[in-house]
Amino acid sequence: MLQQKFDALRHLVVQARRRRAAWVLGVPAVGFLTMMNGGHLAAAILQGLAGR
């Protein structure tokens, strides 16, 4: 029981790290893409990062 709770918490931490890395890498890329092509692709990427 305790091990299952710990594993679930560890899973949440891993997900949070991945999400944070996606934002850290994605936001500068979105800014660059916005400057290059008018923002349509950038908006789609931001929606993907937000989980929509």
Distance bins in CASP14 RR format, pairs under 12 A and 6 or more apart:
PFRMAT RR
TARGET T0000
AUTHOR 0000-0000-0000
RMODE 2
METHOD distances of the structure
MODEL  1
1 7 0 0 0 0 0 1 0 0 0 0 0
1 8 0 0 0 0 0 1 0 0 0 0 0
2 8 0 0 0 0 0 1 0 0 0 0 0
2 9 0 0 0 0 0 1 0 0 0 0 0
3 9 0 0 0 0 0 1 0 0 0 0 0
3 10 0 0 0 0 0 1 0 0 0 0 0
4 10 0 0 0 0 0 1 0 0 0 0 0
4 11 0 0 0 0 0 1 0 0 0 0 0
5 11 0 0 0 0 0 1 0 0 0 0 0
5 12 0 0 0 0 0 1 0 0 0 0 0
6 12 0 0 0 0 0 1 0 0 0 0 0
6 13 0 0 0 0 0 1 0 0 0 0 0
7 13 0 0 0 0 0 1 0 0 0 0 0
7 14 0 0 0 0 0 1 0 0 0 0 0
8 14 0 0 0 0 0 1 0 0 0 0 0
8 15 0 0 0 0 0 1 0 0 0 0 0
9 15 0 0 0 0 0 1 0 0 0 0 0
9 16 0 0 0 0 0 1 0 0 0 0 0
10 16 0 0 0 0 0 1 0 0 0 0 0
10 17 0 0 0 0 0 1 0 0 0 0 0
11 17 0 0 0 0 0 1 0 0 0 0 0
11 18 0 0 0 0 0 1 0 0 0 0 0
12 18 0 0 0 0 0 1 0 0 0 0 0
12 19 0 0 0 0 0 1 0 0 0 0 0
13 19 0 0 0 0 0 1 0 0 0 0 0
13 20 0 0 0 0 0 1 0 0 0 0 0
14 20 0 0 0 0 0 1 0 0 0 0 0
14 21 0 0 0 0 0 1 0 0 0 0 0
15 21 0 0 0 0 0 1 0 0 0 0 0
15 22 0 0 0 0 0 1 0 0 0 0 0
15 51 0 0 0 0 0 1 0 0 0 0 0
16 22 0 0 0 0 0 1 0 0 0 0 0
16 23 0 0 0 0 0 1 0 0 0 0 0
17 23 0 0 0 0 0 1 0 0 0 0 0
17 24 0 0 0 0 0 1 0 0 0 0 0
18 24 0 0 0 0 0 1 0 0 0 0 0
18 25 0 0 0 0 0 1 0 0 0 0 0
18 49 0 0 0 0 0 1 0 0 0 0 0
19 25 0 0 0 0 0 1 0 0 0 0 0
19 26 0 0 0 0 0 1 0 0 0 0 0
19 48 0 0 0 0 0 1 0 0 0 0 0
19 49 0 0 0 0 1 0 0 0 0 0 0
19 50 0 0 0 0 1 0 0 0 0 0 0
19 51 0 0 0 0 1 0 0 0 0 0 0
20 26 0 0 0 0 0 1 0 0 0 0 0
20 27 0 0 0 0 0 1 0 0 0 0 0
20 49 0 0 0 0 0 1 0 0 0 0 0
21 27 0 0 0 0 0 1 0 0 0 0 0
21 49 0 0 0 0 0 1 0 0 0 0 0
22 28 0 0 0 0 0 1 0 0 0 0 0
22 29 0 0 0 0 0 1 0 0 0 0 0
22 30 0 0 0 0 0 1 0 0 0 0 0
22 45 0 0 0 0 1 0 0 0 0 0 0
22 46 0 0 0 0 0 1 0 0 0 0 0
22 48 0 0 0 0 1 0 0 0 0 0 0
22 49 1 0 1 0 0 0 0 0 0 0 0
22 50 0 0 0 0 0 1 0 0 0 0 0
22 51 0 0 0 0 1 0 0 0 0 0 0
23 29 0 0 0 0 0 1 0 0 0 0 0
23 30 0 0 0 0 1 0 0 0 0 0 0
23 45 0 0 0 0 0 1 0 0 0 0 0
23 46 0 0 0 0 1 0 0 0 0 0 0
23 48 0 0 0 0 0 1 0 0 0 0 0
23 49 1 0 0 1 0 0 0 0 0 0 0
23 50 0 0 0 0 1 0 0 0 0 0 0
23 51 0 0 0 0 0 1 0 0 0 0 0
24 30 0 0 0 0 0 1 0 0 0 0 0
24 49 0 0 0 0 0 1 0 0 0 0 0
25 31 0 0 0 0 0 1 0 0 0 0 0
25 32 0 0 0 0 0 1 0 0 0 0 0
25 45 0 0 0 0 0 1 0 0 0 0 0
25 49 0 0 0 0 1 0 0 0 0 0 0
26 32 0 0 0 0 1 0 0 0 0 0 0
26 33 0 0 0 0 1 0 0 0 0 0 0
26 34 0 0 0 0 0 1 0 0 0 0 0
26 42 0 0 0 0 1 0 0 0 0 0 0
26 45 1 0 0 1 0 0 0 0 0 0 0
26 46 0 0 0 0 1 0 0 0 0 0 0
26 48 0 0 0 0 0 1 0 0 0 0 0
26 49 1 0 0 1 0 0 0 0 0 0 0
26 50 0 0 0 0 0 1 0 0 0 0 0
27 33 0 0 0 0 0 1 0 0 0 0 0
27 34 0 0 0 0 0 1 0 0 0 0 0
27 42 0 0 0 0 1 0 0 0 0 0 0
27 45 0 0 0 0 1 0 0 0 0 0 0
27 46 0 0 0 0 1 0 0 0 0 0 0
27 49 0 0 0 0 1 0 0 0 0 0 0
27 50 0 0 0 0 0 1 0 0 0 0 0
28 34 0 0 0 0 0 1 0 0 0 0 0
28 35 0 0 0 0 0 1 0 0 0 0 0
28 42 0 0 0 0 0 1 0 0 0 0 0
28 45 0 0 0 0 0 1 0 0 0 0 0
29 35 0 0 0 0 0 1 0 0 0 0 0
29 36 0 0 0 0 0 1 0 0 0 0 0
29 41 0 0 0 0 1 0 0 0 0 0 0
29 42 0 0 0 0 1 0 0 0 0 0 0
29 45 1 0 0 1 0 0 0 0 0 0 0
29 46 0 0 0 0 0 1 0 0 0 0 0
29 49 0 0 0 0 0 1 0 0 0 0 0
30 36 0 0 0 0 0 1 0 0 0 0 0
30 37 0 0 0 0 0 1 0 0 0 0 0
30 38 0 0 0 0 0 1 0 0 0 0 0
30 39 0 0 0 0 1 0 0 0 0 0 0
30 40 0 0 0 0 0 1 0 0 0 0 0
30 41 0 0 0 0 1 0 0 0 0 0 0
30 42 1 0 1 0 0 0 0 0 0 0 0
30 43 0 0 0 0 1 0 0 0 0 0 0
30 44 0 0 0 0 1 0 0 0 0 0 0
30 45 1 0 1 0 0 0 0 0 0 0 0
30 46 1 0 1 0 0 0 0 0 0 0 0
30 47 0 0 0 0 0 1 0 0 0 0 0
30 48 0 0 0 0 0 1 0 0 0 0 0
30 49 0 0 0 0 1 0 0 0 0 0 0
30 50 0 0 0 0 0 1 0 0 0 0 0
31 37 0 0 0 0 0 1 0 0 0 0 0
31 38 0 0 0 0 0 1 0 0 0 0 0
31 39 0 0 0 0 1 0 0 0 0 0 0
31 41 0 0 0 0 0 1 0 0 0 0 0
31 42 1 0 0 1 0 0 0 0 0 0 0
31 43 0 0 0 0 0 1 0 0 0 0 0
31 45 0 0 0 0 1 0 0 0 0 0 0
31 46 0 0 0 0 1 0 0 0 0 0 0
32 38 0 0 0 0 0 1 0 0 0 0 0
32 39 0 0 0 0 0 1 0 0 0 0 0
32 41 0 0 0 0 0 1 0 0 0 0 0
32 42 0 0 0 0 1 0 0 0 0 0 0
32 45 0 0 0 0 0 1 0 0 0 0 0
33 39 1 0 0 1 0 0 0 0 0 0 0
33 40 0 0 0 0 1 0 0 0 0 0 0
33 41 1 0 1 0 0 0 0 0 0 0 0
33 42 1 0 1 0 0 0 0 0 0 0 0
33 43 0 0 0 0 1 0 0 0 0 0 0
33 44 0 0 0 0 1 0 0 0 0 0 0
33 45 1 0 0 1 0 0 0 0 0 0 0
33 46 0 0 0 0 1 0 0 0 0 0 0
34 40 0 0 0 0 1 0 0 0 0 0 0
34 41 0 0 0 0 1 0 0 0 0 0 0
34 42 1 0 1 0 0 0 0 0 0 0 0
34 43 0 0 0 0 1 0 0 0 0 0 0
34 44 0 0 0 0 0 1 0 0 0 0 0
34 45 0 0 0 0 1 0 0 0 0 0 0
34 46 0 0 0 0 1 0 0 0 0 0 0
35 41 0 0 0 0 0 1 0 0 0 0 0
35 42 0 0 0 0 1 0 0 0 0 0 0
36 42 0 0 0 0 1 0 0 0 0 0 0
37 43 0 0 0 0 0 1 0 0 0 0 0
37 44 0 0 0 0 0 1 0 0 0 0 0
37 45 0 0 0 0 0 1 0 0 0 0 0
38 44 0 0 0 0 0 1 0 0 0 0 0
39 45 0 0 0 0 1 0 0 0 0 0 0
39 46 0 0 0 0 1 0 0 0 0 0 0
39 47 0 0 0 0 0 1 0 0 0 0 0
40 46 0 0 0 0 0 1 0 0 0 0 0
40 47 0 0 0 0 0 1 0 0 0 0 0
41 47 0 0 0 0 0 1 0 0 0 0 0
41 48 0 0 0 0 0 1 0 0 0 0 0
42 48 0 0 0 0 0 1 0 0 0 0 0
42 49 0 0 0 0 0 1 0 0 0 0 0
43 49 0 0 0 0 0 1 0 0 0 0 0
43 50 0 0 0 0 0 1 0 0 0 0 0
43 52 0 0 0 0 0 1 0 0 0 0 0
44 50 0 0 0 0 0 1 0 0 0 0 0
44 51 0 0 0 0 0 1 0 0 0 0 0
44 52 0 0 0 0 1 0 0 0 0 0 0
45 51 0 0 0 0 0 1 0 0 0 0 0
45 52 0 0 0 0 0 1 0 0 0 0 0
46 52 0 0 0 0 1 0 0 0 0 0 0
END
